[in-house]
Amino acid sequence: MKSHYQILIVGGGNAGLSVAGQLLNRNPSLDIAILEPSDRHYYQPGWTLVGGGTFDINNTVRAEADFIPDQAEWIQDSAAGFKPDNNMVITGSGKEILYDFMVVCAGIQLDWSLIKGLPETLGRNGVCSNYSFDTASYTYECLRNFKGGKALFTQPSSLIKCGAAPQKIMYLAADNLRKRGLLRDSEITFYTGKPGLLRVPEINRALLDIAGRYGIHLSFRSELVEIRGESKEAVFAITKDESTEQKTVPYDMIHVAPPMSAPDFIKDSPLALKDDPQGWVDIDGETLQHNQFSNIFSLGDVASTGDTKTGAAVHKQAPVLVSNLLAVLKNKTSSAVTKYDGYTACPITTGYGSLLLAEFDHNNTLMPTFPLDPTKERYSMWLLIKYAMPWLYWNRILRGKS
């Protein structure tokens, strides 16, 4: 392993591999290294379908080595610290790596421990989550064994990856219970720290109708703060009229979306936004270039691009970042002119064989790819997400070809 690279990419997930592939497709002579500790790569959008019992968990994981570009070097190590004034990264094993340019796409950290009692009971006592490869299958086990009663679904107030995922599994669960004749004997409640279901007004109205169709109870500005697994109780901090009260709710099953933040090694570094408790990388949201260090770029979940932490956003961000990085590299200046428009997408499963594809920008303006009403559920969109997208992900997106 060398100690200096032209371009160092921190993170070998969707964002890191997409950027590496696109850079090398445009200039195969680039000297690129990818810093990534995991030997496995996950197709995380599939975990919702795993939790709904309609996708094989084994089809969501492959070897990381299969997607590292041949022209790039894989440094199988983690990042532990940054010295951007010296163009240096300190790895988890203590090595010092120098770079001319750096792309930071280290993903997001799941802060399970911020909910009292959750780490100890996750994966048992009816406590499930699709936000982990190790626990997604247990979601369907809970659903399959559910015979009626109280089913709770939660979402924190913090920014999270795939912000609609907590609702996706809820609608699948409701449809599952409907098909089994158990919906009328079940009480489904969505406790969300948000003030609504989705920030785009048109989509929010459509989702309110869908929740109403299933008889789902909605509790807004409600934060899960504790789980008591042995007694099957969840404690929520519920805010109304600027006052907050705690409420203890019994459950038979509960699906949890945990609070999330930038990884600690980002949060505690000079790269992070100052005074931001979640610690996202401080970049210009349009050019994806760091606001203090012009030779650093960032994209994906770890970047401070707002509520756009989806694979669809990465798909739009990657070519913008690649164009700007190559322009800066070629011109030897700090000018980056190509702009990301804030596009993101939430493919929301609303039942088995039905999906609402919400696409929008920073300003909550709808940006549909297809000439169809984006507020309507469609079987065609279900087929796209279940069959076409996994193939595109493994065969095109990760290789920088789409």
C-alpha positions as CSV (number, residue, x, y, z in Angstrom):
1,M,0.0,0.0,0.0
2,K,1.2,3.5,-0.9
3,S,1.1,6.4,1.5
4,H,0.0,9.0,-1.0
5,Y,-2.8,9.1,-3.6
6,Q,-4.1,11.6,-6.1
7,I,-7.7,10.9,-4.9
8,L,-8.7,9.2,-1.7
9,I,-12.3,8.1,-1.3
10,V,-13.4,7.5,2.2
11,G,-16.2,5.0,2.1
12,G,-16.9,2.1,-0.2
13,G,-20.7,2.1,-0.2
14,N,-23.0,3.2,-2.9
15,A,-21.6,6.7,-3.1
16,G,-17.9,5.8,-2.9
17,L,-18.1,3.1,-5.5
18,S,-20.3,5.1,-7.9
19,V,-17.9,8.1,-7.7
20,A,-14.8,5.8,-8.2
21,G,-16.4,4.2,-11.2
22,Q,-17.5,7.4,-12.8
23,L,-14.1,9.1,-12.2
24,L,-12.2,6.2,-13.8
25,N,-14.7,5.9,-16.7
26,R,-13.9,9.5,-17.5
27,N,-10.1,9.2,-16.8
28,P,-8.7,5.7,-16.4
29,S,-5.2,7.1,-15.5
30,L,-6.4,8.7,-12.2
31,D,-4.6,7.4,-9.1
32,I,-7.5,6.4,-6.7
33,A,-7.7,4.6,-3.4
34,I,-10.9,3.6,-1.6
35,L,-10.7,3.4,2.2
36,E,-13.3,0.9,3.3
37,P,-13.1,-1.6,6.2
38,S,-16.0,-4.0,5.3
39,D,-15.6,-7.0,3.1
40,R,-19.3,-7.0,2.4
41,H,-21.5,-4.7,0.5
42,Y,-25.3,-4.4,1.1
43,Y,-28.2,-3.4,-1.1
44,Q,-30.0,-1.7,1.8
45,P,-33.2,-0.7,-0.1
46,G,-34.0,-4.4,-0.2
47,W,-34.3,-4.6,3.6
48,T,-37.8,-3.1,3.6
49,L,-39.0,-6.0,1.3
50,V,-37.1,-8.5,3.5
51,G,-39.0,-7.2,6.5
52,G,-42.3,-7.6,4.5
53,G,-41.4,-11.2,3.6
54,T,-41.1,-10.6,-0.1
55,F,-37.3,-10.5,-0.7
56,D,-34.5,-12.9,0.2
57,I,-32.0,-11.3,2.7
58,N,-29.2,-13.2,1.0
59,N,-29.8,-11.2,-2.2
60,T,-29.0,-8.0,-0.4
61,V,-25.3,-8.8,0.2
62,R,-22.3,-9.4,-2.0
63,A,-18.5,-9.3,-1.7
64,E,-17.1,-5.7,-1.6
65,A,-14.1,-6.9,-3.6
66,D,-16.4,-7.6,-6.6
67,F,-17.2,-3.9,-7.0
68,I,-13.8,-2.2,-6.4
69,P,-12.7,-0.9,-9.8
70,D,-9.7,-2.7,-11.2
71,Q,-7.8,0.6,-11.6
72,A,-8.4,1.6,-7.9
73,E,-6.6,0.4,-4.8
74,W,-8.7,-0.9,-1.9
75,I,-7.4,0.0,1.5
76,Q,-9.3,-2.4,3.8
77,D,-9.1,-0.2,6.9
78,S,-11.3,2.4,8.6
79,A,-10.9,6.1,8.9
80,A,-10.1,7.3,12.5
81,G,-9.2,10.9,12.1
82,F,-8.5,13.7,9.6
83,K,-5.8,16.4,9.3
84,P,-7.1,18.4,6.4
85,D,-4.5,21.1,6.7
86,N,-1.9,18.4,6.0
87,N,-4.0,16.5,3.5
88,M,-3.9,13.5,5.7
89,V,-6.2,10.7,7.0
90,I,-5.3,8.6,10.0
91,T,-6.7,5.0,9.6
92,G,-8.0,2.8,12.4
93,S,-4.8,0.8,12.3
94,G,-2.7,3.9,12.8
95,K,-1.5,4.4,9.2
96,E,-1.2,7.9,7.7
97,I,-2.5,8.4,4.2
98,L,-1.8,11.5,2.2
99,Y,-4.0,12.8,-0.7
100,D,-4.3,15.5,-3.2
101,F,-8.1,15.4,-3.2
102,M,-10.5,13.5,-0.9
103,V,-14.1,12.4,-1.3
104,V,-15.8,11.8,2.0
105,C,-18.8,9.4,1.7
106,A,-18.6,7.4,5.0
107,G,-22.3,6.8,5.3
108,I,-24.4,7.2,8.4
109,Q,-24.2,6.0,12.0
110,L,-27.1,4.2,13.6
111,D,-27.4,5.5,17.2
112,W,-29.3,2.6,18.7
113,S,-27.9,3.4,22.2
114,L,-29.7,6.8,22.3
115,I,-32.9,4.9,23.0
116,K,-32.8,3.5,26.5
117,G,-33.1,-0.3,26.5
118,L,-33.1,-0.7,22.7
119,P,-29.7,-2.4,22.2
120,E,-30.5,-5.0,24.8
121,T,-33.8,-6.0,23.3
122,L,-33.4,-5.4,19.6
123,G,-34.1,-8.6,17.7
124,R,-36.3,-10.2,20.4
125,N,-39.3,-9.3,22.5
126,G,-41.1,-8.2,19.4
127,V,-38.6,-5.4,18.8
128,C,-37.5,-5.3,15.2
129,S,-35.9,-2.9,12.6
130,N,-35.2,-3.0,8.9
131,Y,-32.3,-0.7,9.4
132,S,-29.9,-3.6,9.9
133,F,-28.9,-6.6,7.8
134,D,-28.9,-8.6,11.1
135,T,-32.4,-7.7,12.2
136,A,-34.4,-7.2,9.0
137,S,-35.5,-10.8,8.8
138,Y,-36.8,-10.6,12.4
139,T,-39.2,-8.0,11.2
140,Y,-41.0,-10.5,9.1
141,E,-40.8,-13.1,11.9
142,C,-42.6,-10.6,14.1
143,L,-45.2,-9.9,11.4
144,R,-45.8,-13.5,10.6
145,N,-46.4,-14.4,14.2
146,F,-48.6,-11.3,14.9
147,K,-52.2,-12.5,15.5
148,G,-53.7,-9.1,16.3
149,G,-53.0,-6.5,19.0
150,K,-50.9,-3.4,19.1
151,A,-48.3,-2.8,16.4
152,L,-46.1,0.3,16.7
153,F,-43.9,1.9,14.1
154,T,-41.5,4.7,15.0
155,Q,-39.4,7.4,13.3
156,P,-37.0,9.9,15.1
157,S,-37.0,13.6,14.6
158,S,-33.4,13.5,13.4
159,L,-32.4,13.2,9.8
160,I,-32.2,9.5,8.8
161,K,-31.3,7.6,5.7
162,C,-34.3,6.8,3.5
163,G,-36.7,8.9,5.5
164,A,-39.8,7.2,4.3
165,A,-38.6,3.7,5.2
166,P,-40.4,3.6,8.6
167,Q,-43.6,4.1,6.8
168,K,-42.9,1.6,4.0
169,I,-42.8,-1.4,6.4
170,M,-45.8,0.0,8.2
171,Y,-48.0,-0.1,5.1
172,L,-46.7,-3.5,4.1
173,A,-47.5,-4.8,7.6
174,A,-51.0,-3.3,7.4
175,D,-51.6,-4.9,4.0
176,N,-50.3,-8.2,5.4
177,L,-52.8,-8.0,8.2
178,R,-55.6,-7.1,5.9
179,K,-54.9,-10.1,3.6
180,R,-54.9,-12.4,6.7
181,G,-58.1,-10.9,8.0
182,L,-56.4,-9.5,11.1
183,L,-56.5,-5.8,10.4
184,R,-59.7,-5.2,12.3
185,D,-58.3,-6.9,15.3
186,S,-55.1,-4.8,15.2
187,E,-54.2,-1.3,16.3
188,I,-51.4,0.2,14.3
189,T,-49.9,3.5,15.4
190,F,-47.1,5.5,13.8
191,Y,-45.1,7.6,16.3
192,T,-43.0,10.0,14.4
193,G,-40.8,12.9,15.7
194,K,-41.8,14.8,12.5
195,P,-44.8,17.2,12.2
196,G,-46.1,15.2,9.2
197,L,-45.6,12.1,7.0
198,L,-43.5,13.7,4.3
199,R,-42.3,17.3,3.7
200,V,-43.9,17.6,0.2
201,P,-47.5,18.8,0.7
202,E,-48.9,16.8,-2.2
203,I,-47.3,13.5,-1.1
204,N,-48.1,14.2,2.5
205,R,-51.8,14.4,1.6
206,A,-51.6,11.2,-0.4
207,L,-49.9,9.4,2.5
208,L,-52.5,10.6,5.0
209,D,-55.2,9.0,2.8
210,I,-53.3,5.8,2.7
211,A,-52.8,5.7,6.4
212,G,-56.5,6.4,6.8
213,R,-57.4,3.5,4.5
214,Y,-55.6,1.1,6.8
215,G,-57.0,2.8,9.9
216,I,-53.5,3.7,11.1
217,H,-53.3,6.1,14.1
218,L,-50.8,8.9,13.7
219,S,-48.9,10.5,16.6
220,F,-46.8,13.4,15.4
221,R,-43.9,15.1,17.2
222,S,-43.5,11.8,19.2
223,E,-40.1,10.6,20.0
224,L,-39.3,7.0,21.2
225,V,-37.1,7.4,24.3
226,E,-37.1,4.0,25.9
227,I,-38.1,0.3,25.3
228,R,-38.8,-2.1,28.1
229,G,-38.5,-5.4,26.2
230,E,-39.5,-7.8,29.0
231,S,-42.7,-6.0,29.7
232,K,-43.3,-5.1,26.1
233,E,-43.7,-1.3,26.7
234,A,-42.4,1.7,24.8
235,V,-42.0,5.1,26.2
236,F,-42.5,8.2,24.0
237,A,-41.8,11.9,24.6
238,I,-44.8,13.6,23.0
239,T,-44.8,17.3,22.3
240,K,-48.0,19.3,22.1
241,D,-48.4,23.0,22.3
242,E,-44.7,23.4,23.1
243,S,-44.9,21.1,26.2
244,T,-43.6,17.6,26.3
245,E,-45.0,14.7,28.2
246,Q,-44.0,11.1,28.4
247,K,-46.4,8.3,27.5
248,T,-45.9,4.6,28.1
249,V,-47.5,2.4,25.4
250,P,-47.9,-1.4,25.5
251,Y,-47.1,-3.2,22.3
252,D,-47.2,-6.7,20.7
253,M,-44.6,-5.7,18.1
254,I,-42.7,-2.5,17.4
255,H,-40.6,-1.5,14.4
256,V,-37.9,1.0,15.3
257,A,-36.1,3.5,13.1
258,P,-33.2,4.6,15.4
259,P,-31.7,8.2,15.6
260,M,-28.8,8.7,13.2
261,S,-25.9,10.9,12.8
262,A,-22.5,11.2,11.0
263,P,-20.0,8.6,12.2
264,D,-18.1,9.8,15.3
265,F,-14.8,10.0,13.4
266,I,-16.5,12.6,11.1
267,K,-18.5,14.3,13.8
268,D,-15.4,14.9,15.9
269,S,-13.2,16.1,13.0
270,P,-12.5,19.5,11.3
271,L,-14.7,18.4,8.4
272,A,-18.0,18.6,10.3
273,L,-20.4,21.5,10.6
274,K,-19.6,23.5,13.7
275,D,-22.2,23.3,16.5
276,D,-24.1,20.6,14.6
277,P,-24.9,17.7,17.0
278,Q,-25.3,15.3,14.1
279,G,-21.9,16.3,12.6
280,W,-22.6,16.2,8.9
281,V,-19.7,17.1,6.5
282,D,-19.7,20.9,6.0
283,I,-20.1,21.3,2.2
284,D,-21.8,23.6,-0.3
285,G,-25.1,21.9,-0.9
286,E,-25.0,22.6,-4.6
287,T,-21.3,22.0,-5.6
288,L,-20.7,19.3,-2.9
289,Q,-17.3,21.0,-2.2
290,H,-16.2,21.5,1.3
291,N,-16.7,25.0,2.6
292,Q,-13.3,25.3,4.2
293,F,-11.1,22.8,2.3
294,S,-11.4,23.2,-1.5
295,N,-9.7,19.8,-2.2
296,I,-12.4,17.9,-0.2
297,F,-15.8,16.9,-1.6
298,S,-18.6,14.9,0.0
299,L,-21.8,13.3,-1.0
300,G,-24.3,10.7,0.3
301,D,-25.7,10.3,3.8
302,V,-22.8,11.9,5.6
303,A,-23.0,15.2,3.6
304,S,-24.8,18.3,4.8
305,T,-27.2,18.3,1.9
306,G,-30.3,18.3,4.1
307,D,-33.1,15.7,4.1
308,T,-31.8,14.0,0.9
309,K,-30.2,10.8,2.4
310,T,-31.3,8.3,-0.3
311,G,-29.7,6.2,-3.0
312,A,-31.6,8.3,-5.5
313,A,-29.9,11.4,-4.2
314,V,-26.5,9.8,-4.5
315,H,-27.3,8.9,-8.1
316,K,-27.8,12.6,-8.9
317,Q,-25.0,13.8,-6.7
318,A,-22.2,11.6,-8.0
319,P,-22.0,13.0,-11.5
320,V,-22.0,16.6,-10.1
321,L,-19.2,15.8,-7.7
322,V,-17.2,14.0,-10.4
323,S,-17.5,16.9,-12.8
324,N,-16.5,19.4,-10.2
325,L,-13.6,17.4,-8.8
326,L,-12.2,16.9,-12.3
327,A,-12.6,20.6,-13.1
328,V,-10.7,21.6,-10.0
329,L,-8.0,19.0,-10.6
330,K,-7.6,20.1,-14.2
331,N,-7.7,23.9,-13.7
332,K,-5.7,23.9,-10.4
333,T,-8.3,26.3,-9.0
334,S,-11.0,26.0,-6.4
335,S,-13.8,26.7,-8.8
336,A,-16.6,24.2,-8.9
337,V,-19.6,25.2,-11.1
338,T,-21.8,22.1,-11.7
339,K,-24.7,22.1,-9.3
340,Y,-26.8,19.6,-7.5
341,D,-30.5,20.6,-7.5
342,G,-31.4,18.8,-4.3
343,Y,-33.2,15.9,-6.0
344,T,-34.1,13.0,-3.9
345,A,-36.7,10.2,-4.2
346,C,-38.7,8.0,-1.8
347,P,-40.2,4.9,-3.4
348,I,-42.9,4.2,-0.8
349,T,-44.3,0.7,-0.7
350,T,-48.0,1.2,0.2
351,G,-48.9,-2.5,0.0
352,Y,-47.9,-5.7,-1.7
353,G,-47.8,-4.8,-5.4
354,S,-48.4,-1.1,-4.9
355,L,-45.9,1.7,-4.6
356,L,-45.9,5.5,-4.6
357,L,-42.8,7.1,-6.1
358,A,-42.1,10.5,-4.6
359,E,-39.4,12.6,-6.3
360,F,-38.7,16.1,-5.2
361,D,-36.1,18.8,-4.5
362,H,-34.9,21.0,-1.6
363,N,-37.9,23.3,-2.1
364,N,-40.4,20.4,-1.9
365,T,-41.1,20.8,-5.6
366,L,-42.2,17.5,-7.3
367,M,-39.6,16.3,-9.9
368,P,-41.2,13.2,-11.4
369,T,-39.0,11.2,-13.8
370,F,-42.0,9.6,-15.5
371,P,-45.0,11.5,-17.1
372,L,-47.4,10.1,-14.4
373,D,-49.2,11.5,-11.4
374,P,-46.6,11.0,-8.6
375,T,-49.3,11.1,-5.9
376,K,-50.8,7.8,-7.2
377,E,-49.9,4.3,-6.2
378,R,-48.8,2.0,-9.1
379,Y,-48.1,-1.6,-9.7
380,S,-45.5,-0.7,-12.3
381,M,-43.5,1.2,-9.7
382,W,-43.6,-1.8,-7.5
383,L,-42.1,-3.9,-10.3
384,L,-39.4,-1.3,-10.9
385,I,-38.3,-1.2,-7.3
386,K,-38.5,-5.0,-6.6
387,Y,-36.9,-6.3,-9.8
388,A,-35.3,-3.6,-12.0
389,M,-33.6,-1.5,-9.3
390,P,-31.6,-4.4,-7.6
391,W,-30.3,-5.4,-11.0
392,L,-29.4,-1.8,-11.9
393,Y,-27.7,-1.3,-8.5
394,W,-25.4,-4.4,-8.7
395,N,-24.7,-4.2,-12.5
396,R,-24.7,-0.5,-13.4
397,I,-24.8,2.0,-10.5
398,L,-21.9,0.6,-8.4
399,R,-19.8,0.4,-11.6
400,G,-20.3,4.1,-12.4
401,K,-22.3,3.2,-15.5
402,S,-25.6,4.7,-14.6
